């Protein structure tokens, strides 16, 4: 097996593992697991394992390099996956070792990931060499700009992971050990910024449209600085407000750029509707975040904000883009196809909206929360079924 084939094989396993964590997360939310456990399953499990896999295949080519080595993919997957499971179980188990060991394994996995990609792009850290061909010369300005923020997202991954480890061990704390700071560094600093950076490269090509450079020039710097200020300023205060405003500008600008691309494009592939739903959820999520910065939120609003950002913005972006890399339209197995993919997107997005409505309205609307979570679980199961079928059909 060639290095490229080996890498591709393990990239698919990262993506499939991420989809599996999505199902486990949605099941746990329906069952009422601890909120921290849910965040770990969502962010470290679903979001990051998918990001790890696709980063191994996308980042080297976007920096006009070949992956330095594929030998660390397997130990990285084993370390990060087992660390995620232990960190998710930590609030549920009465064992002092679970948290520190889980955090240590997670950091080991992240170290292997960052070492591999860092060594791959070590002589092109600014991303000036983009691998953009002459036929796409008009895209080079956006490509260079987007590349420059990938190392920033990686730095956030290192900071957020260290913060998790320090909170579980005796290492010097980053900030004060308050868990939401670490999760904001990871979710907004790495997750969202990678969506922005890779999105400005991927989506214009998928839609065969030109990315708006002025919007990219606003979204990427705002999306790079906002997470640091959010983490630093939590849970309130002037710094937190500035961070919330910057993150709102970044998400709203990204949403606007995608809407412009979508309107200008003649292509209407099923995955694009997942990204459309992601931008709507992201806009709602940052709007709630602004109310936290300038108002007095309730616990239910905090939960709605978390769900809109993790399942809505990051989750639906992942699902939508996945259907571009692994087109459901080619499915020949029973139950596969674009309609099934659209059902997965619709169940995830619709369930999320129902759940958020129940959380926001409160009162006699609490049953909507469970209805929404059950619908979202159905969407996660359909997504996993579709990926399993596509991988088995195409790769055996």
C-alpha positions in Angstrom: 0.0 0.0 0.0 1.4 3.4 -1.0 1.8 6.2 1.6 -1.1 8.1 -0.1 -3.4 5.1 0.0 -2.4 4.4 3.7 -3.1 8.1 4.6 -6.4 8.1 2.8 -7.5 4.9 4.6 -6.8 6.3 8.0 -8.3 9.7 7.2 -11.5 7.8 6.5 -11.2 6.1 9.8 -10.8 9.5 11.6 -13.9 10.7 9.8 -15.9 7.6 10.6 -14.8 7.7 14.3 -16.0 11.4 14.4 -19.4 10.3 13.1 -19.5 7.6 15.7 -18.8 10.1 18.4 -21.6 12.3 17.0 -24.1 9.4 17.6 -22.7 8.7 21.1 -22.9 12.4 22.0 -26.5 12.7 20.7 -27.5 9.6 22.6 -25.9 10.9 25.8 -27.7 14.3 25.5 -31.0 12.5 25.1 -30.1 10.4 28.2 -29.2 13.5 30.2 -25.4 13.0 30.7 -23.3 15.5 32.5 -22.9 18.8 30.5 -19.1 18.6 30.5 -19.2 15.0 29.2 -21.4 16.1 26.4 -19.0 18.9 25.5 -16.1 16.5 25.4 -17.9 14.0 23.2 -19.0 16.8 20.9 -15.8 18.8 20.6 -12.9 16.4 21.2 -14.8 13.4 19.9 -16.9 14.4 16.9 -15.5 17.7 15.8 -11.8 17.2 16.3 -11.5 13.7 15.1 -13.1 14.8 11.8 -10.8 17.9 11.7 -7.7 15.7 12.4 -8.6 13.4 9.5 -9.3 16.0 6.9 -6.4 18.2 8.0 -4.0 15.4 7.2 -5.3 15.3 3.6 -6.0 19.0 3.0 -3.4 21.0 4.8 -0.3 19.6 3.1 -1.7 20.1 -0.4 -2.9 23.7 0.5 0.6 24.5 1.6 2.1 22.8 -1.5 3.7 20.1 0.5 3.5 16.3 1.0 2.6 14.9 4.4 5.9 14.4 6.2 5.0 11.0 7.5 1.9 8.8 7.8 3.4 6.7 10.6 1.9 8.8 13.4 -1.7 8.7 12.3 -2.5 5.4 14.0 -0.9 6.2 17.4 -2.5 9.6 17.2 -6.0 8.2 16.7 -5.5 5.7 19.5 -4.3 8.4 21.9 -6.8 11.1 21.1 -9.8 8.7 21.0 -9.0 7.0 24.3 -8.2 10.3 25.9 -11.6 11.6 24.7 -13.4 8.6 26.2 -11.7 8.9 29.5 -12.4 12.7 29.8 -16.0 12.1 28.9 -16.3 9.4 31.6 -14.5 11.5 34.2 -17.6 13.3 35.6 -19.4 10.0 35.8 -16.7 7.9 37.5 -15.4 8.2 41.1 -11.7 7.6 40.2 -9.0 10.3 40.6 -6.8 8.9 37.8 -9.4 9.1 35.0 -9.2 12.8 34.3 -5.4 13.2 34.4 -4.8 10.1 32.3 -7.5 11.1 29.8 -6.1 14.6 29.5 -2.6 13.2 29.1 -3.6 10.9 26.3 -5.5 13.7 24.6 -2.4 15.9 24.7 -0.3 13.1 23.4 -2.6 12.7 20.4 -2.6 16.5 19.8 1.2 16.6 20.0 1.5 13.8 17.4 -0.9 15.7 15.1 0.8 19.0 15.5 4.2 17.5 15.1 3.2 15.8 11.9 1.6 18.8 10.3 4.1 21.3 11.7 7.0 19.4 10.3 5.2 19.1 7.0 4.8 22.9 6.5 7.8 24.0 8.6 9.4 25.8 5.6 6.1 27.5 4.5 4.4 28.5 7.8 2.9 31.7 6.4 1.3 29.7 3.6 2.7 31.9 0.8 3.1 28.8 -1.4 -0.5 27.6 -1.9 -0.3 25.0 -4.6 -2.8 27.1 -6.6 -2.4 26.5 -10.3 -2.4 29.0 -13.1 -6.0 28.3 -13.9 -7.0 29.5 -10.5 -4.6 32.5 -10.3 -7.4 34.8 -9.3 -7.9 32.8 -6.1 -4.3 33.1 -4.9 -4.8 36.2 -2.7 -7.6 34.5 -0.7 -5.7 31.3 -0.6 -2.6 32.9 0.8 -4.7 34.8 3.4 -6.6 31.7 4.5 -3.4 29.7 4.7 -1.8 32.2 7.1 -4.5 31.4 9.7 -4.1 27.7 9.8 -1.0 27.9 12.1 -3.0 30.2 14.3 -5.7 27.5 14.6 -3.1 25.0 15.5 -1.7 27.3 18.2 -5.1 27.5 19.7 -5.3 23.7 19.7 -2.0 23.5 21.6 -3.1 26.2 24.1 -6.6 24.7 24.7 -5.2 21.2 25.1 -2.6 22.4 27.6 -5.3 24.2 29.5 -7.3 20.9 29.8 -4.2 19.0 30.9 -3.1 21.7 33.5 -6.6 21.7 35.0 -6.4 17.9 35.6 -2.8 17.8 36.8 -0.3 19.9 38.8 1.0 21.8 35.9 0.9 25.6 36.0 -2.6 26.8 35.0 -3.4 28.7 31.8 -5.6 31.5 33.1 -7.3 30.0 36.2 -8.4 26.5 35.2 -12.0 27.5 34.4 -13.0 24.8 31.9 -15.1 27.0 29.6 -11.9 29.0 28.8 -10.2 25.9 27.4 -13.3 24.8 25.5 -13.6 28.3 23.9 -10.0 28.1 22.9 -10.6 24.8 21.2 -14.1 25.3 19.8 -13.8 28.9 18.6 -10.0 29.2 18.3 -9.4 25.9 16.4 -12.8 24.6 15.3 -14.3 27.7 14.0 -11.1 29.2 12.7 -10.4 26.0 10.7 -13.9 26.3 9.2 -13.1 29.9 8.2 -9.6 29.2 6.8 -10.3 25.9 5.0 -13.8 27.1 4.0 -12.4 30.1 2.1 -10.3 27.6 0.1 -12.8 24.8 -0.3 -16.2 26.3 -0.7 -15.5 28.7 -3.7 -14.0 25.7 -5.6 -17.0 23.5 -4.7 -19.4 26.2 -5.9 -17.3 27.3 -8.8 -17.5 30.9 -7.7 -15.0 33.5 -6.6 -14.5 34.1 -2.9 -15.0 37.7 -1.7 -11.5 38.9 -0.6 -12.8 41.9 1.5 -15.0 39.6 3.6 -12.1 37.1 4.0 -9.9 39.9 5.2 -12.4 40.8 7.9 -13.6 37.3 8.9 -10.1 35.7 9.4 -8.5 38.3 11.7 -11.7 38.7 13.7 -12.0 34.9 14.0 -8.3 34.7 15.1 -8.5 37.3 17.8 -12.0 36.8 19.1 -11.5 33.4 20.8 -8.5 34.6 22.8 -10.5 37.5 24.2 -13.5 35.3 24.9 -11.4 32.8 26.8 -9.6 35.6 28.7 -12.7 37.6 29.6 -15.1 34.8 30.5 -17.6 35.0 32.0 -18.2 38.7 31.8 -16.6 42.1 31.4 -15.2 44.4 28.8 -12.7 42.0 27.3 -15.4 39.3 27.0 -17.7 41.8 25.2 -15.0 42.7 22.7 -14.3 39.0 22.0 -18.1 38.4 21.6 -18.4 41.2 19.1 -15.3 40.0 17.1 -16.6 36.4 17.0 -20.0 37.7 15.9 -18.3 39.6 13.1 -16.4 36.6 12.0 -19.3 34.1 12.0 -21.7 36.6 10.4 -19.1 37.6 7.7 -18.4 33.9 6.9 -22.2 33.3 6.6 -22.5 36.3 4.3 -19.6 35.1 2.1 -21.2 31.7 1.7 -24.6 33.1 0.9 -23.0 35.2 -1.8 -21.2 32.2 -3.2 -24.4 30.1 -3.1 -26.5 32.7 -4.9 -23.8 33.2 -7.6 -23.4 29.5 -8.2 -25.5 27.3 -10.4 -24.5 24.2 -8.5 -27.0 22.8 -5.9 -25.3 19.7 -4.4 -26.8 18.3 -1.2 -23.8 19.1 1.0 -24.3 22.8 0.3 -27.6 22.7 2.3 -25.7 21.5 5.3 -23.3 24.4 5.1 -26.3 26.8 4.7 -27.8 25.3 7.8 -24.5 25.7 9.6 -24.3 29.4 8.8 -27.9 30.0 10.1 -27.1 28.1 13.3 -23.8 29.9 13.7 -25.5 33.3 13.4 -28.1 32.3 16.0 -25.3 31.0 18.3 -23.3 34.2 18.2 -26.4 36.3 18.6 -27.1 34.4 21.9 -23.4 34.9 22.8 -23.9 38.7 22.5 -26.8 38.5 25.0 -24.5 36.8 27.4 -21.9 39.6 27.0 -24.4 42.4 27.4 -27.2 40.8 29.4 -28.0 38.3 32.1 -28.4 34.8 30.5 -30.1 31.8 32.0 -28.7 28.2 32.2 -31.0 27.2 29.4 -29.7 29.9 27.1 -26.2 28.8 27.8 -27.2 25.3 26.8 -28.9 26.6 23.6 -25.7 28.6 22.7 -23.5 25.5 23.2 -25.8 23.3 21.1 -26.1 25.9 18.3 -22.3 26.3 18.0 -21.3 22.6 18.5 -24.0 20.8 16.6 -25.2 23.7 14.5 -22.2 25.7 13.3 -19.4 23.2 13.6 -21.5 20.0 13.3 -23.5 20.9 10.2 -20.4 22.3 8.5 -18.7 19.0 9.0 -21.7 17.0 7.8 -22.3 19.2 4.7 -18.6 19.3 3.6 -18.4 15.5 4.2 -21.0 15.0 1.5 -18.7 16.9 -0.9 -15.8 14.6 -0.3 -17.9 11.5 -0.1 -20.8 12.2 -2.5 -23.9 10.3 -1.5 -25.2 10.5 -5.1 -22.9 7.7 -6.1 -24.4 5.3 -3.6 -25.7 2.0 -5.0 -26.6 0.3 -1.7 -30.1 0.3 -0.4 -31.0 3.4 1.4 -28.1 5.5 0.1 -28.3 8.6 -2.1 -28.8 12.3 -1.9 -32.3 12.0 -0.4 -30.8 10.1 2.6 -28.1 12.8 2.9 -30.7 15.5 2.8 -32.7 13.6 5.5 -29.6 13.5 7.7 -29.1 17.3 7.3 -32.8 18.0 7.8 -33.1 15.8 11.0 -30.0 17.3 12.5 -30.9 20.9 11.7 -34.6 20.5 12.4 -34.0 18.7 15.7 -31.6 21.4 16.8 -34.1 24.2 16.0 -36.9 22.3 18.0 -34.5 21.7 20.9 -33.4 25.4 21.0 -37.0 26.5 20.8 -37.8 24.4 23.8 -34.8 25.8 25.7 -35.5 29.4 24.8 -39.3 29.3 25.4 -39.1 27.3 28.6 -42.3 27.1 30.6 -44.6 24.4 29.1 -42.3 23.9 26.1 -39.6 21.7 27.8 -40.8 18.5 26.1 -39.6 20.0 22.8 -36.1 19.6 24.1 -36.3 15.8 24.2 -38.2 15.8 20.8 -35.4 17.8 19.3 -32.6 15.7 20.7 -34.4 12.5 19.6 -34.7 14.0 16.1 -31.0 15.0 16.1 -30.0 11.5 17.2 -31.9 10.1 14.2 -30.0 12.5 12.0 -26.7 11.4 13.5 -27.6 7.7 12.9 -28.5 8.4 9.3 -25.3 10.2 8.7 -23.2 7.4 10.2 -25.2 4.8 8.1 -24.5 6.8 5.0 -20.8 7.1 5.6 -20.4 3.5 6.5 -22.3 2.5 3.3 -20.3 4.8 1.1 -16.9 3.7 2.5 -17.8 0.1 2.2 -19.1 0.5 -1.4 -16.1 2.5 -2.6 -13.2 1.2 -0.6 -14.3 -2.3 0.5 
